[in-house]
């Protein structure tokens, strides 16, 4: 990417950090606006990818790093289900070591719908696994990742199997 694009992306990251520190209701409106712009871009770019076809998407991606970045950011020309499955390979051994599984139910426009199975179904630590492991793996390994949704299960709540590592935090003032 050009230095100008890198500079713009850095500036946008700084502005996003500043927006996160603003007070409500302004913060809510800013993030609603950003989510709307993101949804509009995602829908338009997906349609563009379908109109162009895989060969032209690959050609454009290879030709310009800024276009490649944009296509990657919105998973244009990417098999989303396969990309989500591949991204989760890095966390599956850890989940399996606790007797659990993570299943990709559906992927649509960057939203990955998962089911926690095995010992993870109903486990009180599965929320931490989702946040610390699964979402991180998807963010890092799945171009166009937007968010995770978890399919509900009927498993009764239970503590995690075996020893559990807890992160100690400073006591609030």
SEDO-140909 format. One line per field, with one value per residue: residue number from 1; residue in three letters; x, y, z of N, C-alpha, C in turn. Coordinates in pm, 1 decimal. Atoms other than C-alpha are relative to their C-alpha. Layout:
BEGIN
resi = NUM, ...
resn = Ala, ...
nX = X, ...
nY = Y, ...
nZ = Z, ...
caX = X, ...
caY = Y, ...
caZ = Z, ...
cX = X, ...
cY = Y, ...
cZ = Z, ...
//
This chain:
BEGIN
resi = 1, 2, 3, 4, 5, 6, 7, 8, 9, 10, 11, 12, 13, 14, 15, 16, 17, 18, 19, 20, 21, 22, 23, 24, 25, 26, 27, 28, 29, 30, 31, 32, 33, 34, 35, 36, 37, 38, 39, 40, 41, 42, 43, 44, 45, 46, 47, 48, 49, 50, 51, 52, 53, 54, 55, 56, 57, 58, 59, 60, 61, 62, 63, 64, 65, 66, 67, 68, 69, 70, 71, 72, 73, 74, 75, 76, 77, 78, 79, 80, 81, 82, 83, 84, 85, 86, 87, 88, 89, 90, 91, 92, 93, 94, 95, 96, 97, 98, 99, 100, 101, 102, 103, 104, 105, 106, 107, 108, 109, 110, 111, 112, 113, 114, 115, 116, 117, 118, 119, 120, 121, 122, 123, 124, 125, 126, 127, 128, 129, 130, 131, 132, 133, 134, 135, 136, 137, 138, 139, 140, 141, 142, 143, 144, 145, 146, 147, 148, 149, 150, 151, 152, 153, 154, 155, 156, 157, 158, 159, 160, 161, 162, 163, 164, 165, 166, 167, 168, 169, 170, 171, 172, 173
resn = Unk, Unk, Unk, Unk, Unk, Unk, Unk, Unk, Unk, Unk, Unk, Unk, Unk, Unk, Unk, Unk, Unk, Unk, Unk, Unk, Unk, Unk, Unk, Unk, Unk, Unk, Unk, Unk, Unk, Unk, Unk, Unk, Unk, Unk, Unk, Unk, Unk, Unk, Unk, Unk, Unk, Unk, Unk, Unk, Unk, Unk, Unk, Unk, Unk, Unk, Unk, Unk, Unk, Unk, Unk, Unk, Unk, Unk, Unk, Unk, Unk, Unk, Unk, Unk, Unk, Unk, Unk, Unk, Unk, Unk, Unk, Unk, Unk, Unk, Unk, Unk, Unk, Unk, Unk, Unk, Unk, Unk, Unk, Unk, Unk, Unk, Unk, Unk, Unk, Unk, Unk, Unk, Unk, Unk, Unk, Unk, Unk, Unk, Unk, Unk, Unk, Unk, Unk, Unk, Unk, Unk, Unk, Unk, Unk, Unk, Unk, Unk, Unk, Unk, Unk, Unk, Unk, Unk, Unk, Unk, Unk, Unk, Unk, Unk, Unk, Unk, Unk, Unk, Unk, Unk, Unk, Unk, Unk, Unk, Unk, Unk, Unk, Unk, Unk, Unk, Unk, Unk, Unk, Unk, Unk, Unk, Unk, Unk, Unk, Unk, Unk, Unk, Unk, Unk, Unk, Unk, Unk, Unk, Unk, Unk, Unk, Unk, Unk, Unk, Unk, Unk, Unk, Unk, Unk, Unk, Unk, Unk, Unk
nX = 84.2, -75.0, -14.2, 120.5, 103.2, -41.6, 22.8, 144.0, 44.7, -47.9, 80.8, 132.2, -11.9, -9.0, 131.8, 87.3, -34.8, 56.3, 145.6, 34.0, -7.9, 101.1, 116.3, 128.2, 43.4, -82.5, -73.3, 93.6, 31.0, -119.7, -17.1, 110.3, -37.0, -108.6, 56.6, 80.0, -91.7, -62.6, 99.0, 18.5, -119.9, -4.6, 100.5, -36.9, -120.7, 37.7, 67.3, -104.3, -75.1, 81.8, 10.0, -130.5, -38.0, -123.7, -122.7, -23.1, -31.0, -139.8, -82.4, -3.2, -68.1, -143.3, -49.6, -8.4, 5.7, 113.5, 117.2, -15.0, 36.4, 144.2, 63.7, -23.8, 75.6, 140.5, 4.9, 46.5, -61.2, -45.3, 97.9, 3.9, 9.1, -132.6, -92.3, 28.7, -49.1, -147.2, -43.1, 23.9, -92.4, -100.4, 54.6, 66.3, -70.7, 23.6, 138.4, 6.6, -69.9, 97.9, 114.1, 100.9, -10.2, 67.2, 52.4, 47.8, 134.7, 29.6, -75.0, 66.8, -45.1, -93.4, 56.0, -24.1, 90.4, -69.0, 58.8, -96.8, 47.6, -78.0, -6.3, 18.5, 143.0, 42.4, -113.9, -1.5, -118.5, 4.0, 0.3, -140.7, -57.6, 48.3, -59.3, -146.4, -57.9, 70.4, 11.3, -134.3, -39.1, 77.2, -44.2, -133.9, -12.6, 112.8, 21.7, 140.4, 70.4, 75.1, 32.7, 39.6, 127.5, -5.7, 126.8, 36.5, 13.4, 81.5, -84.8, 6.3, -124.9, -92.8, -133.8, -91.1, -64.8, -140.2, -47.7, 33.3, -91.5, 71.0, -81.5, 22.7, 5.8, -7.4, 127.5, 45.0, -12.9
nY = -118.6, -125.0, -66.7, -79.0, 90.2, 38.8, -115.7, -14.5, 107.9, -32.7, -111.4, 52.5, 77.4, -96.1, -61.1, 101.2, 5.6, -120.4, 13.9, 94.1, -70.5, -105.4, 28.1, 29.9, 83.8, -26.2, 122.9, 91.9, -47.8, 16.3, 140.9, 37.8, -52.6, 84.2, 131.1, -16.6, -16.7, 131.2, 89.1, -45.8, 39.3, 146.5, 45.2, -46.1, 70.5, 139.6, -1.1, -26.5, 124.0, 94.2, -50.9, 13.4, 140.1, 32.6, -30.5, -144.5, -36.2, 38.7, -91.1, -130.6, 17.7, 13.6, -118.4, -120.2, 35.4, -65.3, 79.3, 126.3, -26.5, -18.7, 129.4, 83.0, -53.3, 36.4, 139.3, 7.5, 112.0, 97.3, 96.1, -37.7, 117.7, 61.9, -89.8, 9.4, 132.6, -4.0, -88.3, 66.8, 112.7, -33.8, 13.0, 129.4, 91.4, -42.0, 32.3, 146.9, 46.0, -10.4, 84.4, -76.1, -23.3, -119.2, 32.8, -113.3, 29.2, -82.1, -124.9, -86.9, -138.8, -21.5, 44.6, 143.1, 62.7, 116.8, 81.8, 60.6, 137.2, 79.5, -58.4, -145.4, -29.9, -28.1, -28.4, -138.6, -68.7, -10.6, -141.8, -42.4, 65.6, -73.8, -133.4, -0.4, 90.3, 13.3, -129.1, -41.7, 82.3, -44.1, -135.8, 8.5, 95.3, 0.5, -131.6, -39.2, 36.5, -109.7, 34.6, 137.2, 29.2, 136.1, 73.0, 46.1, 143.8, 36.4, 63.0, -66.5, -67.8, 77.5, -59.4, 62.9, 121.3, -12.6, -125.0, -120.4, -111.3, -126.1, -119.3, -87.1, -139.8, -84.7, -27.8, -135.5, -95.4
nZ = 0.0, 3.5, -129.3, -22.8, -49.4, -135.7, -86.6, -18.2, -87.9, -135.2, -50.1, -30.2, -124.3, -111.5, -16.5, -59.2, -142.1, -62.1, -1.8, -107.5, -128.3, -10.1, -84.8, 63.4, 111.4, 118.1, 33.4, 63.7, 135.0, 82.6, 33.9, 87.8, 130.7, 53.0, 33.5, 121.4, 112.9, 19.3, 61.1, 138.1, 75.5, 8.5, 97.1, 134.4, 45.7, 27.8, 130.0, 98.7, 17.2, 78.3, 137.1, 65.0, 11.4, -72.2, 73.8, -1.8, -139.3, -21.5, 80.3, -66.1, -128.2, 26.2, 68.6, -82.3, -142.8, -66.6, 36.5, -73.5, -139.7, -6.2, 24.7, -117.5, -113.4, 15.9, 46.3, 138.4, 69.0, -99.1, -49.6, -141.0, -86.8, -1.1, -69.4, -143.0, -44.2, -2.7, -109.0, -128.3, -19.5, -101.5, -135.7, -18.4, -91.6, -138.5, -34.0, -6.4, -121.8, -108.7, 34.0, 73.2, 143.8, 52.2, 131.9, 79.0, 46.2, 117.4, 12.8, 96.1, -3.0, -109.6, -127.7, -15.3, -97.4, -54.0, -105.5, -90.5, -18.7, -93.9, -134.1, 7.8, -5.5, -136.6, -88.0, -47.6, 52.5, 146.1, 39.5, 3.2, 117.7, 116.7, 8.9, 0.8, 98.3, 127.1, 68.6, 39.9, 115.2, 116.6, 35.9, 60.1, 109.2, 92.1, 59.7, 4.9, -123.4, -61.6, -138.3, -28.5, -64.2, -52.9, 3.1, -134.6, -18.3, -116.0, -101.5, -130.0, -36.6, -83.1, -2.1, 96.4, -48.6, -42.4, -59.0, 76.1, -20.7, -16.9, 8.7, -114.0, 36.5, -118.3, -65.2, 31.6, -110.7
caX = 0.0, 107.0, 225.7, -83.3, -318.3, -118.3, -132.8, -508.8, -564.7, -352.6, -546.1, -877.4, -760.1, -668.5, -1005.6, -1183.9, -994.3, -1099.2, -1461.6, -1460.6, -1382.2, -1669.5, -1981.0, -2319.5, -2534.2, -2268.1, -2061.7, -2368.0, -2453.1, -2093.7, -2078.7, -2423.7, -2305.9, -1984.7, -2180.0, -2417.6, -2134.7, -1965.7, -2284.8, -2334.2, -1975.4, -1995.0, -2316.0, -2194.0, -1853.2, -2006.1, -2230.2, -1931.0, -1739.5, -2028.1, -2062.2, -1688.7, -1645.5, -1354.0, -1100.3, -1145.5, -1146.9, -816.2, -674.7, -770.8, -650.3, -310.2, -280.1, -324.8, -245.6, -517.4, -780.0, -642.2, -675.0, -1035.3, -1132.0, -970.1, -1139.5, -1479.3, -1396.8, -1469.1, -1405.6, -1352.6, -1538.6, -1644.9, -1733.4, -1396.6, -1212.1, -1388.6, -1313.8, -946.9, -917.9, -1055.8, -795.6, -556.7, -794.8, -947.1, -665.9, -711.7, -1089.1, -1049.8, -807.3, -1102.9, -1337.1, -1512.1, -1571.0, -1659.0, -1878.3, -1933.7, -2308.2, -2327.3, -2126.6, -2292.6, -2140.0, -1870.0, -2103.8, -1993.2, -2264.9, -2110.5, -2219.7, -2015.7, -2038.0, -1904.9, -1792.2, -1811.7, -2191.1, -2318.0, -1967.7, -1943.0, -1600.0, -1717.5, -1776.0, -1407.4, -1309.5, -1526.1, -1385.3, -1020.3, -969.5, -1233.6, -1296.6, -923.4, -860.9, -1140.0, -1026.6, -671.3, -743.0, -1071.2, -1071.9, -1399.6, -1482.3, -1751.8, -1875.0, -1965.7, -2312.8, -2354.1, -2631.4, -2814.7, -2801.6, -3003.2, -2703.1, -2727.0, -2472.3, -2160.8, -1809.5, -1519.1, -1358.8, -1028.1, -821.2, -919.2, -674.1, -815.7, -680.3, -640.5, -729.7, -653.1, -929.4, -1143.6, -1097.4
caY = 0.0, 352.0, 563.4, 778.9, 483.1, 364.4, 716.1, 733.2, 394.4, 498.7, 823.9, 638.4, 399.9, 696.4, 861.3, 536.9, 518.7, 877.2, 801.4, 509.4, 757.7, 995.7, 1015.9, 869.8, 938.8, 1074.1, 752.9, 544.5, 762.0, 755.3, 376.3, 338.4, 559.7, 356.1, 28.0, 161.3, 273.9, -63.5, -253.1, -41.1, -99.4, -472.2, -516.7, -308.8, -477.0, -826.6, -739.2, -597.2, -920.1, -1127.5, -902.1, -908.0, -1280.7, -1463.2, -1411.5, -1033.3, -1006.8, -1195.4, -977.1, -654.1, -785.4, -875.4, -544.9, -295.5, -330.2, -80.3, -280.5, -600.9, -445.1, -339.5, -678.1, -853.6, -623.5, -720.0, -1077.5, -1005.0, -1321.3, -1524.2, -1843.3, -1715.1, -2055.6, -2203.8, -1894.5, -1914.9, -2288.2, -2228.5, -1942.0, -2163.3, -2436.1, -2247.1, -2269.1, -2610.7, -2806.1, -2599.5, -2645.0, -3019.0, -3051.0, -2956.0, -3201.9, -2941.1, -2852.7, -2538.8, -2585.0, -2325.4, -2327.7, -2047.1, -1751.6, -1457.4, -1117.8, -1155.9, -1277.6, -1620.5, -1825.6, -2090.2, -2374.6, -2472.5, -2852.6, -3131.0, -3010.2, -2649.4, -2670.5, -2507.7, -2449.7, -2138.8, -2060.5, -2074.6, -1697.3, -1643.6, -1899.0, -1713.9, -1373.4, -1456.6, -1738.1, -1772.5, -1404.8, -1333.7, -1624.7, -1507.1, -1143.3, -1246.8, -1527.1, -1448.6, -1152.5, -966.4, -1094.4, -876.4, -1057.6, -1388.4, -1513.1, -1823.5, -2073.1, -2149.8, -2500.5, -2685.9, -2805.2, -2739.7, -2489.9, -2648.7, -2546.3, -2611.8, -2957.0, -2981.6, -2695.7, -2347.0, -2062.5, -1737.1, -1396.7, -1187.9, -824.4, -534.2, -468.0, -168.5, 145.8
caZ = 0.0, -50.9, 237.7, 193.4, 243.7, 544.5, 689.6, 634.9, 799.1, 1098.2, 1132.1, 1116.7, 1390.5, 1612.7, 1548.7, 1633.7, 1964.1, 2039.3, 1948.7, 2193.9, 2473.4, 2395.7, 2610.1, 2523.2, 2323.2, 2083.2, 2103.9, 2015.7, 1716.8, 1589.1, 1607.6, 1452.7, 1166.4, 1125.7, 1134.1, 867.8, 640.0, 692.5, 606.1, 293.0, 178.9, 256.6, 53.6, -242.4, -256.6, -234.8, -529.7, -718.2, -658.8, -796.1, -1103.1, -1176.2, -1120.8, -957.7, -1237.6, -1250.5, -868.2, -858.2, -1136.7, -958.7, -622.0, -770.5, -953.7, -672.9, -300.4, -201.3, -391.1, -236.5, 110.4, 40.0, -104.4, 193.5, 444.8, 302.5, 192.3, -173.9, -371.4, -53.1, 37.9, 379.8, 524.7, 424.6, 553.7, 891.7, 920.2, 836.6, 1087.1, 1365.5, 1309.3, 1538.6, 1838.8, 1779.6, 1953.7, 2272.2, 2265.6, 2195.8, 2489.7, 2712.1, 2542.7, 2330.3, 1969.5, 1780.6, 1475.3, 1203.8, 1142.7, 887.5, 758.4, 589.2, 513.4, 777.0, 1052.4, 1174.2, 1344.7, 1569.7, 1791.5, 2093.2, 2127.6, 2346.1, 2688.4, 2563.2, 2537.6, 2854.3, 2993.9, 3207.6, 3056.6, 2693.7, 2686.5, 2766.2, 2501.3, 2250.9, 2332.8, 2393.6, 2144.9, 1878.5, 1803.4, 1797.5, 1557.5, 1327.9, 1338.6, 1248.5, 1002.4, 827.8, 587.5, 619.0, 969.5, 1127.8, 1439.3, 1602.1, 1683.2, 1896.5, 1827.6, 2151.1, 2289.1, 2549.8, 2751.2, 3124.4, 3261.9, 3411.6, 3517.2, 3281.3, 3301.9, 3487.9, 3617.2, 3508.0, 3465.4, 3598.9, 3514.8, 3828.3, 3792.6, 4025.8, 4275.5, 4175.5, 4382.3
cX = 88.0, 6.9, -125.0, -112.7, 33.1, -23.9, -148.9, -53.8, 43.3, -83.3, -140.1, 0.3, 6.4, -134.8, -99.4, 27.1, -56.4, -151.7, -44.4, -0.7, -105.3, -117.1, -120.0, -84.5, 84.6, 73.5, -91.2, -33.6, 118.8, 14.6, -115.1, 28.7, 108.8, -51.3, -82.8, 85.8, 67.5, -95.7, -23.9, 118.9, 5.0, -96.9, 40.5, 121.4, -27.4, -67.1, 101.5, 80.2, -75.5, -9.6, 131.8, 36.5, 137.3, 128.9, 33.6, 32.9, 146.5, 93.7, 12.2, 74.1, 152.2, 61.7, 23.5, -14.1, -115.9, -129.7, 5.3, -40.1, -151.8, -74.1, 19.7, -83.8, -146.2, -18.6, -58.3, 76.2, 50.6, -115.3, -2.7, -3.1, 136.9, 100.6, -21.8, 50.7, 152.3, 50.9, -14.3, 94.0, 101.9, -52.2, -64.4, 77.0, -22.3, -140.5, -15.4, 67.4, -90.2, -126.9, -107.7, 27.3, -66.2, -38.7, -47.1, -134.5, -28.1, 91.9, -67.7, 45.1, 84.5, -49.9, 11.6, -91.2, 60.8, -88.0, 115.5, -55.0, 93.0, -4.9, -16.8, -146.8, -40.4, 111.8, 2.6, 120.3, -5.8, -3.5, 142.2, 68.8, -42.0, 73.7, 150.0, 60.1, -65.9, -8.3, 136.1, 45.2, -73.8, 44.3, 132.7, 4.3, -110.3, -20.1, -149.2, -79.0, -67.1, -31.1, -38.5, -140.4, 6.7, -139.3, -26.5, -6.5, -79.7, 82.7, -12.7, 133.6, 86.2, 135.5, 88.6, 62.6, 143.4, 31.0, -32.6, 98.4, -81.7, 96.4, -36.9, 10.5, 16.6, -139.0, -42.3, 13.1, -129.1
cY = 124.0, 59.4, 79.5, -86.7, -46.2, 113.1, 18.3, -106.8, 25.7, 111.2, -47.9, -83.8, 92.3, 66.0, -97.2, -13.5, 121.0, -9.3, -94.7, 67.9, 110.1, -46.9, -40.8, 126.8, 17.9, -126.6, -97.5, 40.1, -18.6, -146.0, -53.7, 47.0, -86.8, -138.2, 7.4, 15.2, -133.5, -96.4, 36.4, -42.4, -151.1, -49.7, 38.6, -75.9, -147.4, -8.7, 23.9, -126.5, -102.5, 43.5, -21.5, -145.2, -24.2, 36.5, 148.6, 48.3, -32.1, 94.4, 136.4, -5.9, -4.1, 128.5, 119.9, -34.7, 66.0, -76.2, -133.5, 18.4, 11.0, -131.9, -92.9, 45.7, -42.2, -139.5, -13.7, -112.9, -108.6, -93.3, 17.9, -120.6, -66.0, 86.1, -5.3, -132.7, 1.3, 85.5, -68.5, -117.1, 29.0, -17.4, -135.4, -96.0, 36.3, -39.2, -151.7, -53.5, 7.8, -78.9, 70.7, 7.2, 133.3, -33.0, 127.6, -40.5, 70.9, 120.9, 82.0, 143.1, 30.8, -41.8, -151.8, -52.4, -133.6, -77.5, -57.9, -138.4, -75.5, 63.8, 151.4, 39.3, 16.0, 35.8, 148.0, 78.5, 20.4, 145.5, 53.6, -61.3, 72.9, 131.0, -5.9, -85.5, 6.4, 133.3, 50.2, -77.1, 43.9, 138.1, -5.9, -85.9, -0.7, 140.3, 29.7, -36.9, 122.9, -29.3, -146.9, 1.1, -145.4, -60.1, -53.0, -151.7, -25.5, -62.2, 74.2, 67.4, -89.1, 69.2, -67.7, -125.7, 28.8, 135.3, 116.9, 108.9, 127.6, 114.6, 89.6, 144.7, 83.5, 26.8, 142.7, 90.9, 13.0
cZ = 0.0, 140.0, 32.7, 56.1, 141.6, 98.6, 29.3, 94.7, 144.3, 61.8, 37.1, 127.9, 120.9, 25.9, 63.1, 149.9, 74.2, 10.0, 111.3, 136.8, 14.5, 85.2, -85.8, 2.3, -125.1, -42.6, -73.3, -142.3, -93.9, -42.2, -84.3, -143.1, -64.2, -40.1, -127.4, -124.0, -31.8, -69.3, -146.6, -86.7, -20.5, -106.8, -142.5, -52.7, -27.3, -137.4, -111.3, -28.0, -82.1, -145.9, -74.4, -26.1, 59.1, -74.1, 5.3, 141.9, 29.2, -74.5, 68.8, 133.2, -20.4, -53.8, 90.6, 147.9, 74.0, -30.0, 73.3, 146.4, 13.7, -20.3, 119.5, 118.6, -5.9, -60.1, -139.9, -69.3, 92.8, 34.2, 151.6, 93.1, 11.7, 76.0, 150.7, 55.9, 12.9, 115.4, 135.6, 26.4, 109.9, 142.5, 26.0, 90.3, 147.8, 44.3, 14.6, 126.3, 122.4, -31.2, -80.4, -147.9, -30.8, -142.8, -68.2, -58.6, -131.9, 1.6, -108.2, 22.9, 123.4, 136.0, 6.0, 110.2, 40.6, 96.0, 81.7, 33.5, 93.6, 138.0, -0.9, 8.7, 145.7, 96.1, 38.2, -51.5, -151.7, -47.3, -8.8, -120.6, -127.1, -16.7, -19.5, -110.9, -136.2, -74.3, -46.7, -123.6, -125.9, -46.4, -74.9, -126.1, -103.3, -55.0, -5.9, 124.0, 60.6, 146.0, 9.3, 57.5, 43.7, -3.4, 140.3, 3.2, 127.2, 111.1, 132.6, 31.5, 89.6, 0.2, -103.4, 58.5, 40.7, 59.0, -93.4, 36.4, 7.2, -10.9, 117.0, -43.9, 126.0, 55.1, -33.5, 122.7, 76.8
//
